[in-house]
Structures are given as structure tokens and as C-alpha cells.
Amino acid sequence: MKYMKSQMQQLIKDNKELHTLLKGLKAEYGLEKNNALKALYHSQVADGGKYQLAYQALDHPKK
């Protein structure tokens, strides 16, 4: 599974909890949005994370 900025942005847009986590990362660590997105990906999505299936579903849009 590969990090894709557009998919992370869509996942966060669709999930209020992830949006709150993103804002918290930016505030607590002073991260820019792009770096906070990557940190959130690695902590919540990659390697069997809580949101991995939702992220993977964005690879295959509904027809």
C-alpha cells in the first residue's frame, strides 16, 4: 500500500475523527499539513491501522 496525498485528504474529509487527529498533530507538533498527513497515514492507516480498509476502498471507486 502506497501513501497518496489525495486519498488521505479524501479519507480525512470523510471522517471527522481523522480530521480532529490531523488538527491535533498540526497544533501539538507544529507540523505543516503535508507532514501531518504523512504522520497520520503511518499511525492510523498503514500496516493494518484502524483506517486501512477505508483507505484501500478509495483505490476502487464505486461504479
Biopython code that builds the backbone (N, CA, C, O; Angstrom):
import numpy as np
from Bio.PDB.StructureBuilder import StructureBuilder

atoms = [
    (1, "MET", "N", (0.851, -1.173, 0.000)),
    (1, "MET", "CA", (0.000, 0.000, 0.000)),
    (1, "MET", "C", (0.895, 1.235, 0.000)),
    (1, "MET", "O", (1.880, 1.306, 0.736)),
    (2, "LYS", "N", (0.543, 2.184, -0.821)),
    (2, "LYS", "CA", (1.366, 3.362, -1.005)),
    (2, "LYS", "C", (0.627, 4.611, -0.527)),
    (2, "LYS", "O", (-0.584, 4.737, -0.707)),
    (3, "TYR", "N", (1.373, 5.532, 0.084)),
    (3, "TYR", "CA", (0.805, 6.805, 0.516)),
    (3, "TYR", "C", (0.456, 7.655, -0.699)),
    (3, "TYR", "O", (1.278, 7.865, -1.591)),
    (4, "MET", "N", (-0.783, 8.139, -0.710)),
    (4, "MET", "CA", (-1.213, 9.070, -1.751)),
    (4, "MET", "C", (-1.928, 10.229, -1.069)),
    (4, "MET", "O", (-2.939, 10.049, -0.391)),
    (5, "LYS", "N", (-1.385, 11.406, -1.265)),
    (5, "LYS", "CA", (-1.906, 12.601, -0.601)),
    (5, "LYS", "C", (-3.395, 12.803, -0.877)),
    (5, "LYS", "O", (-4.155, 13.107, 0.042)),
    (6, "SER", "N", (-3.816, 12.638, -2.118)),
    (6, "SER", "CA", (-5.219, 12.864, -2.474)),
    (6, "SER", "C", (-6.150, 11.901, -1.741)),
    (6, "SER", "O", (-7.236, 12.283, -1.306)),
    (7, "GLN", "N", (-5.712, 10.645, -1.608)),
    (7, "GLN", "CA", (-6.535, 9.667, -0.896)),
    (7, "GLN", "C", (-6.603, 9.987, 0.592)),
    (7, "GLN", "O", (-7.655, 9.837, 1.214)),
    (8, "MET", "N", (-5.495, 10.425, 1.160)),
    (8, "MET", "CA", (-5.509, 10.801, 2.582)),
    (8, "MET", "C", (-6.427, 11.991, 2.802)),
    (8, "MET", "O", (-7.172, 12.020, 3.781)),
    (9, "GLN", "N", (-6.386, 12.965, 1.918)),
    (9, "GLN", "CA", (-7.260, 14.126, 2.060)),
    (9, "GLN", "C", (-8.725, 13.718, 1.974)),
    (9, "GLN", "O", (-9.555, 14.222, 2.730)),
    (10, "GLN", "N", (-9.046, 12.807, 1.057)),
    (10, "GLN", "CA", (-10.429, 12.337, 0.929)),
    (10, "GLN", "C", (-10.854, 11.555, 2.161)),
    (10, "GLN", "O", (-11.977, 11.718, 2.638)),
    (11, "LEU", "N", (-9.981, 10.714, 2.680)),
    (11, "LEU", "CA", (-10.280, 9.923, 3.867)),
    (11, "LEU", "C", (-10.557, 10.841, 5.060)),
    (11, "LEU", "O", (-11.492, 10.606, 5.826)),
    (12, "ILE", "N", (-9.753, 11.872, 5.209)),
    (12, "ILE", "CA", (-9.931, 12.821, 6.313)),
    (12, "ILE", "C", (-11.210, 13.619, 6.126)),
    (12, "ILE", "O", (-11.921, 13.899, 7.091)),
    (13, "LYS", "N", (-11.501, 13.982, 4.891)),
    (13, "LYS", "CA", (-12.740, 14.721, 4.600)),
    (13, "LYS", "C", (-13.970, 13.890, 4.978)),
    (13, "LYS", "O", (-14.977, 14.430, 5.438)),
    (14, "ASP", "N", (-13.876, 12.574, 4.779)),
    (14, "ASP", "CA", (-14.994, 11.673, 5.058)),
    (14, "ASP", "C", (-15.077, 11.224, 6.511)),
    (14, "ASP", "O", (-16.061, 10.595, 6.899)),
    (15, "ASN", "N", (-14.064, 11.533, 7.330)),
    (15, "ASN", "CA", (-14.013, 11.010, 8.688)),
    (15, "ASN", "C", (-13.663, 12.109, 9.691)),
    (15, "ASN", "O", (-12.542, 12.616, 9.709)),
    (16, "LYS", "N", (-14.628, 12.461, 10.513)),
    (16, "LYS", "CA", (-14.434, 13.558, 11.460)),
    (16, "LYS", "C", (-13.342, 13.256, 12.486)),
    (16, "LYS", "O", (-12.598, 14.156, 12.875)),
    (17, "GLU", "N", (-13.238, 12.007, 12.925)),
    (17, "GLU", "CA", (-12.217, 11.639, 13.909)),
    (17, "GLU", "C", (-10.806, 11.871, 13.347)),
    (17, "GLU", "O", (-9.934, 12.391, 14.044)),
    (18, "LEU", "N", (-10.592, 11.486, 12.099)),
    (18, "LEU", "CA", (-9.284, 11.710, 11.475)),
    (18, "LEU", "C", (-9.008, 13.199, 11.302)),
    (18, "LEU", "O", (-7.868, 13.641, 11.449)),
    (19, "HIS", "N", (-10.034, 13.965, 10.993)),
    (19, "HIS", "CA", (-9.869, 15.414, 10.847)),
    (19, "HIS", "C", (-9.420, 16.025, 12.173)),
    (19, "HIS", "O", (-8.546, 16.892, 12.197)),
    (20, "THR", "N", (-10.014, 15.574, 13.268)),
    (20, "THR", "CA", (-9.635, 16.057, 14.597)),
    (20, "THR", "C", (-8.197, 15.655, 14.927)),
    (20, "THR", "O", (-7.438, 16.453, 15.477)),
    (21, "LEU", "N", (-7.826, 14.423, 14.592)),
    (21, "LEU", "CA", (-6.452, 13.967, 14.827)),
    (21, "LEU", "C", (-5.446, 14.787, 14.020)),
    (21, "LEU", "O", (-4.367, 15.114, 14.513)),
    (22, "LEU", "N", (-5.804, 15.115, 12.783)),
    (22, "LEU", "CA", (-4.919, 15.915, 11.935)),
    (22, "LEU", "C", (-4.696, 17.300, 12.545)),
    (22, "LEU", "O", (-3.565, 17.781, 12.615)),
    (23, "LYS", "N", (-5.773, 17.928, 12.980)),
    (23, "LYS", "CA", (-5.650, 19.248, 13.597)),
    (23, "LYS", "C", (-4.802, 19.184, 14.864)),
    (23, "LYS", "O", (-4.016, 20.092, 15.137)),
    (24, "GLY", "N", (-4.962, 18.113, 15.634)),
    (24, "GLY", "CA", (-4.183, 17.934, 16.856)),
    (24, "GLY", "C", (-2.695, 17.770, 16.572)),
    (24, "GLY", "O", (-1.860, 18.343, 17.273)),
    (25, "LEU", "N", (-2.363, 16.989, 15.545)),
    (25, "LEU", "CA", (-0.956, 16.804, 15.166)),
    (25, "LEU", "C", (-0.330, 18.125, 14.743)),
    (25, "LEU", "O", (0.793, 18.446, 15.130)),
    (26, "LYS", "N", (-1.070, 18.883, 13.946)),
    (26, "LYS", "CA", (-0.544, 20.159, 13.476)),
    (26, "LYS", "C", (-0.302, 21.109, 14.640)),
    (26, "LYS", "O", (0.713, 21.806, 14.675)),
    (27, "ALA", "N", (-1.226, 21.140, 15.589)),
    (27, "ALA", "CA", (-1.101, 22.055, 16.723)),
    (27, "ALA", "C", (-0.027, 21.595, 17.708)),
    (27, "ALA", "O", (0.813, 22.391, 18.128)),
    (28, "GLU", "N", (-0.053, 20.322, 18.073)),
    (28, "GLU", "CA", (0.849, 19.811, 19.111)),
    (28, "GLU", "C", (2.310, 19.805, 18.668)),
    (28, "GLU", "O", (3.202, 20.130, 19.452)),
    (29, "TYR", "N", (2.550, 19.438, 17.419)),
    (29, "TYR", "CA", (3.929, 19.296, 16.960)),
    (29, "TYR", "C", (4.367, 20.401, 16.010)),
    (29, "TYR", "O", (5.514, 20.418, 15.564)),
    (30, "GLY", "N", (3.468, 21.318, 15.701)),
    (30, "GLY", "CA", (3.806, 22.402, 14.795)),
    (30, "GLY", "C", (4.104, 21.935, 13.381)),
    (30, "GLY", "O", (4.931, 22.523, 12.684)),
    (31, "LEU", "N", (3.428, 20.876, 12.964)),
    (31, "LEU", "CA", (3.673, 20.314, 11.637)),
    (31, "LEU", "C", (2.899, 21.062, 10.563)),
    (31, "LEU", "O", (1.806, 21.575, 10.804)),
    (32, "GLU", "N", (3.484, 21.112, 9.380)),
    (32, "GLU", "CA", (2.751, 21.607, 8.227)),
    (32, "GLU", "C", (1.768, 20.519, 7.815)),
    (32, "GLU", "O", (1.929, 19.354, 8.177)),
    (33, "LYS", "N", (0.751, 20.907, 7.058)),
    (33, "LYS", "CA", (-0.313, 19.969, 6.698)),
    (33, "LYS", "C", (0.223, 18.709, 6.008)),
    (33, "LYS", "O", (-0.189, 17.598, 6.341)),
    (34, "ASN", "N", (1.137, 18.879, 5.050)),
    (34, "ASN", "CA", (1.649, 17.710, 4.316)),
    (34, "ASN", "C", (2.347, 16.720, 5.237)),
    (34, "ASN", "O", (2.163, 15.510, 5.104)),
    (35, "ASN", "N", (3.140, 17.224, 6.162)),
    (35, "ASN", "CA", (3.838, 16.338, 7.096)),
    (35, "ASN", "C", (2.864, 15.700, 8.084)),
    (35, "ASN", "O", (3.033, 14.541, 8.462)),
    (36, "ALA", "N", (1.861, 16.441, 8.495)),
    (36, "ALA", "CA", (0.851, 15.894, 9.403)),
    (36, "ALA", "C", (0.047, 14.794, 8.708)),
    (36, "ALA", "O", (-0.301, 13.792, 9.332)),
    (37, "LEU", "N", (-0.246, 14.977, 7.424)),
    (37, "LEU", "CA", (-0.959, 13.947, 6.654)),
    (37, "LEU", "C", (-0.148, 12.654, 6.613)),
    (37, "LEU", "O", (-0.689, 11.566, 6.815)),
    (38, "LYS", "N", (1.151, 12.780, 6.353)),
    (38, "LYS", "CA", (2.011, 11.596, 6.299)),
    (38, "LYS", "C", (2.101, 10.914, 7.654)),
    (38, "LYS", "O", (2.072, 9.686, 7.735)),
    (39, "ALA", "N", (2.211, 11.697, 8.712)),
    (39, "ALA", "CA", (2.279, 11.124, 10.060)),
    (39, "ALA", "C", (0.985, 10.389, 10.387)),
    (39, "ALA", "O", (1.012, 9.301, 10.962)),
    (40, "LEU", "N", (-0.133, 10.977, 10.024)),
    (40, "LEU", "CA", (-1.432, 10.355, 10.270)),
    (40, "LEU", "C", (-1.568, 9.064, 9.465)),
    (40, "LEU", "O", (-2.103, 8.072, 9.962)),
    (41, "TYR", "N", (-1.089, 9.076, 8.236)),
    (41, "TYR", "CA", (-1.114, 7.870, 7.402)),
    (41, "TYR", "C", (-0.351, 6.733, 8.081)),
    (41, "TYR", "O", (-0.850, 5.613, 8.188)),
    (42, "HIS", "N", (0.854, 7.037, 8.534)),
    (42, "HIS", "CA", (1.688, 5.989, 9.124)),
    (42, "HIS", "C", (1.169, 5.528, 10.480)),
    (42, "HIS", "O", (1.403, 4.382, 10.863)),
    (43, "SER", "N", (0.476, 6.383, 11.209)),
    (43, "SER", "CA", (-0.006, 5.987, 12.533)),
    (43, "SER", "C", (-1.400, 5.366, 12.518)),
    (43, "SER", "O", (-1.713, 4.547, 13.382)),
    (44, "GLN", "N", (-2.238, 5.737, 11.561)),
    (44, "GLN", "CA", (-3.628, 5.289, 11.583)),
    (44, "GLN", "C", (-4.051, 4.428, 10.395)),
    (44, "GLN", "O", (-5.089, 3.769, 10.457)),
    (45, "VAL", "N", (-3.274, 4.419, 9.324)),
    (45, "VAL", "CA", (-3.693, 3.724, 8.104)),
    (45, "VAL", "C", (-2.756, 2.564, 7.755)),
    (45, "VAL", "O", (-3.210, 1.430, 7.602)),
    (46, "ALA", "N", (-1.475, 2.833, 7.630)),
    (46, "ALA", "CA", (-0.520, 1.834, 7.146)),
    (46, "ALA", "C", (-0.374, 0.651, 8.093)),
    (46, "ALA", "O", (-0.611, 0.764, 9.296)),
    (47, "ASP", "N", (0.018, -0.478, 7.531)),
    (47, "ASP", "CA", (0.335, -1.685, 8.305)),
    (47, "ASP", "C", (-0.778, -2.129, 9.238)),
    (47, "ASP", "O", (-0.550, -2.366, 10.425)),
    (48, "GLY", "N", (-1.982, -2.240, 8.695)),
    (48, "GLY", "CA", (-3.097, -2.766, 9.480)),
    (48, "GLY", "C", (-3.725, -1.764, 10.427)),
    (48, "GLY", "O", (-4.366, -2.159, 11.401)),
    (49, "GLY", "N", (-3.557, -0.487, 10.167)),
    (49, "GLY", "CA", (-4.137, 0.553, 11.014)),
    (49, "GLY", "C", (-5.653, 0.544, 10.978)),
    (49, "GLY", "O", (-6.272, -0.113, 10.141)),
    (50, "LYS", "N", (-6.223, 1.272, 11.887)),
    (50, "LYS", "CA", (-7.679, 1.327, 12.063)),
    (50, "LYS", "C", (-8.416, 1.731, 10.773)),
    (50, "LYS", "O", (-9.527, 1.263, 10.528)),
    (51, "TYR", "N", (-7.814, 2.580, 9.966)),
    (51, "TYR", "CA", (-8.485, 3.107, 8.777)),
    (51, "TYR", "C", (-7.941, 2.531, 7.469)),
    (51, "TYR", "O", (-8.190, 3.086, 6.399)),
    (52, "GLN", "N", (-7.204, 1.430, 7.546)),
    (52, "GLN", "CA", (-6.594, 0.850, 6.352)),
    (52, "GLN", "C", (-7.640, 0.433, 5.324)),
    (52, "GLN", "O", (-7.483, 0.723, 4.138)),
    (53, "LEU", "N", (-8.684, -0.230, 5.747)),
    (53, "LEU", "CA", (-9.696, -0.700, 4.791)),
    (53, "LEU", "C", (-10.413, 0.455, 4.115)),
    (53, "LEU", "O", (-10.702, 0.391, 2.920)),
    (54, "ALA", "N", (-10.703, 1.503, 4.863)),
    (54, "ALA", "CA", (-11.360, 2.673, 4.278)),
    (54, "ALA", "C", (-10.449, 3.344, 3.255)),
    (54, "ALA", "O", (-10.907, 3.802, 2.208)),
    (55, "TYR", "N", (-9.163, 3.395, 3.566)),
    (55, "TYR", "CA", (-8.175, 3.980, 2.647)),
    (55, "TYR", "C", (-8.084, 3.140, 1.376)),
    (55, "TYR", "O", (-8.063, 3.682, 0.270)),
    (56, "GLN", "N", (-8.030, 1.827, 1.531)),
    (56, "GLN", "CA", (-7.927, 0.945, 0.372)),
    (56, "GLN", "C", (-9.187, 1.011, -0.487)),
    (56, "GLN", "O", (-9.114, 0.863, -1.707)),
    (57, "ALA", "N", (-10.328, 1.231, 0.136)),
    (57, "ALA", "CA", (-11.574, 1.328, -0.631)),
    (57, "ALA", "C", (-11.556, 2.534, -1.562)),
    (57, "ALA", "O", (-12.248, 2.537, -2.581)),
    (58, "LEU", "N", (-10.784, 3.549, -1.230)),
    (58, "LEU", "CA", (-10.674, 4.712, -2.110)),
    (58, "LEU", "C", (-9.926, 4.396, -3.398)),
    (58, "LEU", "O", (-10.033, 5.138, -4.374)),
    (59, "ASP", "N", (-9.170, 3.302, -3.409)),
    (59, "ASP", "CA", (-8.477, 2.845, -4.624)),
    (59, "ASP", "C", (-9.468, 2.346, -5.670)),
    (59, "ASP", "O", (-9.199, 2.408, -6.870)),
    (60, "HIS", "N", (-10.599, 1.857, -5.214)),
    (60, "HIS", "CA", (-11.582, 1.240, -6.096)),
    (60, "HIS", "C", (-12.915, 1.977, -5.952)),
    (60, "HIS", "O", (-13.798, 1.519, -5.226)),
    (61, "PRO", "N", (-13.067, 3.113, -6.635)),
    (61, "PRO", "CA", (-14.324, 3.865, -6.521)),
    (61, "PRO", "C", (-15.514, 3.034, -6.996)),
    (61, "PRO", "O", (-15.395, 2.165, -7.859)),
    (62, "LYS", "N", (-16.640, 3.330, -6.411)),
    (62, "LYS", "CA", (-17.875, 2.615, -6.781)),
    (62, "LYS", "C", (-18.248, 2.927, -8.214)),
    (62, "LYS", "O", (-18.120, 4.062, -8.673)),
    (63, "LYS", "N", (-18.708, 1.912, -8.912)),
    (63, "LYS", "CA", (-19.081, 2.093, -10.315)),
    (63, "LYS", "C", (-20.562, 2.330, -10.459)),
    (63, "LYS", "O", (-21.054, 2.504, -11.574)),
]
sb = StructureBuilder()
sb.init_structure("model")
sb.init_model(0)
sb.init_chain("A")
sb.init_seg("    ")
for serial, (resi, resn, name, xyz) in enumerate(atoms, 1):
    if name == "N":
        sb.init_residue(resn, " ", resi, " ")
    sb.init_atom(name, np.array(xyz, "f"), 0.0, 1.0, " ", f" {name:<3s}", serial, name[0])
structure = sb.get_structure()
